[in-house]
Amino acid sequence: MLTRFIPNLFTLGNLFLGMMAILLAIDGNYSLAAIMVIVAMLLDGLDGRVARALNAQSEFGKELDSLSDMVSFGAAPALIIFMVSFQDSMPMLAWIATAAFPICGAIRLARFNVRPGIPGYFTGLPIPAAGGVLATLSLFNKDIGPISMMIATLLLSYLMVSSLKYPNFKKVGLPRKAIWIAPWVVLFAIAVAVIFPEQLSKLIFIPLVLYALYGMKHNMRTAASRSRAKKRKDEKSSRSSDR
């Protein structure tokens, strides 16, 4: 019984860090708030792997994971970006951009729970990646204006509900023997994050953005390939009709 609850401890840790991120953002500690979102991503990546390694997957765990993700990667990043960049901007646009992010995140999670996905891929940008990008993006508020931040927030919101394909790394397994090392990895990550919050957040921002942009680039290449194939097909049909 205890073994079956272990994956849920990682999920609850994810939720706890999401709540910490919200409280830290309200308190004005934005760098540490962003780090809480990043460490929550680590826990979110571990819970499913631990569940598979222990053969402890359940519908309860799946639903708990979605609810935790909604807080840690939907509400928390939206609040962080609002507190950092949107408070002194045009109120209506700021509210729309801030609300759109968790709304699209909720749609993304609901769609993931009810629709079978493509093996090896996610449909739409996963909410943990979108939340990680938004939380770390907030640290660049001195270099990026509020309007650009709003556009980025709306773009991330769209990518979550889009039909773009993103690689699914969650299926990468975790050896059963490595499960007991996972908590120490999390504690080490938290310690490094607390010591170097802003530097680590900005470093992690780069691969997260590249992942978010991957889907757009991959979709453009796929669309171009289909367009070329359709053009060749039309040309063949045209030649056949001429004969």
N, C-alpha and C positions, 0 to 999 in steps of 0.2 A: 504493500500500500504506500509506504513512504517513498519507495523507488519511483512509483508512478507520479508522485507529486513533485519530484525534483525538477523536471522541466518547467513546471509552473512557478517555481521559486525564481528562475531566471526571468520569466515573464513579469512577475510581480516586481522584481528588481528593475526591470525596464520601466514599469509604471511609476515606481518610486522615484527614479531619476528624472522622469518627465515632470513629476510634481515638483521636484527640487529645482528643475530648470525654470518653471513658472515662478516659484517663490524667489529665486535668485534674480530673475528678470525684474520682478516688481521691486526688489530691493536695490536695483541698479547695478548688479554685478553681472554684466552681460557676457563677458568672456567665460566666466565659470558656468553660466547658464548654457552657453553654446556647447561647452565641454560635456555637460550632463547629457545633452542630446546625443553627442557622439558616442559616449560610453553606453548610453541606452541602445544605440545601434549595435554595439558589440554584444550586448545581452540578447537583443532580438535575433541576432544571427546564431546565437548559441542554443536558444531554447528548443528550436526545431531539431537541430542536430542531436542534442542530448536526448530528446524524446525518441528519435529514431534509433539511437544507439542503445537505449534502454527498452525499446519496444513499448513505449509508454504514450503513444499518440492517442489523442481523444478529441471528441467534438468540443468538450469543455475547454481544453487547452487551446483549441483553434479560436474559439470565440473570445476567450480571455486575452489571447494575443492581439486580436483585432481591436478590442477595447483599449488595451494598453497602448497600442500603436497610435490610436486616435489622439490620446493625450500627449504622448512623448514626441510624436512626429507631425501631429496636426496642430493641436492647440498651442503647445509650448513654442515651436518655432514662429508661429504667427504672432504670438504675444511678444516674443523677443524682437522681431523685426519692427513691430508696431512701436514698442517702447523706444527702440534705438533710432528709428528713421522716420516714422510716420506721424508722430505726435504733433509736430509743428507744421505739418503739411495740410493740404486741402482736406477737410474732414470727411466729406462724402467719398472721395476717391480712396482715402486712407482706410475707411471702414469697409468699402467694397473689396479692396485688395486683401485686407486682413481676413475678412470673413470668407472670401472665395477659396483661400488655401485649405482650411480645415473642411469646408464643404466638399471640395473636390477630393480631398483625402478620404472622406467618409464614403463617397461614391466609389472611389478606387478600391477600398477595402471590401465594401459590399459586393462589388463585381467579382473580386478575387474569390470571395467565399462561395459564390453561387454558380460561377461559370468555370467549366474545365479549361485550363490553360493549354498553351502549346508546349509540348515537352522541351525542357531546357530554356524556356523563355518566359518572361512576364509580359503581359499586355498592358502597356502604360508604365510610366515611371513608378517604381515602388515608393510608397509613402516614406519609408525610412531614409531612402536616398534623397528624396525631395526635401524632407525635413532637415536632413544633415546639411544640404546645400544652403537652405534658407537660414539656418541658425549660424553657420560659419560666414555666410555672406554678410550678415549683420555687423561683423567685426570690421568690415571695410567701409563703414558708414561715413568716415571722414573723407574717403576718396571717391565715393559714389553718391550722387544726389538722390533725394527721396523719390523723384519721378522715375529714375532708372531702377531704383529698388522696387517700386511698384510694378513696373513692367516685368522685372525678373520674377517677382512673386506671382503675377498672373500667368507668366509663361510656364513656371513650374506647376501651377495649378492645372493648366491645360495639358501638360505632358502626363500628369497622373491619370487623367480621364481619356487620353488619346488612345489610338489603336497601335501606337508604335511598339516595336518589340525590343525588349531589353534582356540581356543574358541573365539567367537564373543561377546564381552561385550557391543558393541555399541547399541545393541537393548534394553538394559536396559533403561527404560523410565525415563523421567524427568517431575515431576508434573508441571502443568502450573503455579501454584503459586510460584514455586521455580525459575522460569526464571529470575525474577528481583533480585534474590540473587546471581545468577551466576557471574555477573560482579564484585561484591564485593569479591567473592571467587577468581577470577582471580587476582584482585589487591592485595589481601592478599598473594597469592602464589608468585606474582612478588616481593613483599616487602620482604618476607622471603628469596626468592632466591637471591636477591641483597645483603642481610645482610650475608647470609651463603651460598655463591655460591658453593664452592668446597665440603663442607660437605654434602649439600643437594644432589648434583649431584651424589656423591659416594653412598649415601644411596639409591637413586632411582635406581642406576645401578643394585642392587641385584635382585629386583623383575622383572626388564626388562630382565635380563639374564635368569632367571628361566622360564619366559614366552617363550623366544626364544628356550630354550632347551626342553620345554614341547613337542613341535611338533616332535622333533627327537625321544624322548623317546616313545611318543604315537605311532608313526609310527613303531618303532622297535617292540613294543608289539603287534601291529596289524599284522605285518608281521609274527611274531613268532606264533601267534594264527592261521593264515591262513596256515602256514607250518605244524603245528600239525594236523589241520583239514584235510589237503590234505594227510598227512601221514596215518591218520586213515582210510580215504576213500580208499587209495591204498591198505591198509592191508585187508579191507573188500572185495575189488574186487579180491584180490589175493586168499582169502579163498574161495570165491564163485567159482572161476575158478578151484580150486583144487577139489571141489566136483563134 
